[in-house]
């Protein structure tokens, strides 16, 4: 069932999945294609599959970038006004 969901969401290739063996606790990190090929040869019930969330911008990073942009615009405006 989970593999069917992966096939439907195959468009998002950036998503990676953590696959952990329930008995040996071996951990693999696979993308969608690798995951589908992996479960062609392995039994899915022996493994736990969890998606790894991609790094998203934090609000602090957005605010910091905004302050940097505003500061650079102010400095460039000040330099241009001195030339005029």
Secondary structure, 3 states (H helix, E strand, C coil): CHHHHHHHCCCCCCCEEEEEECCCCCEEEEEHHHHHHHHHHCCHHHEEEEEECCCCCCHHHHHHHHHHHHHHHHHHHHHHHHHC
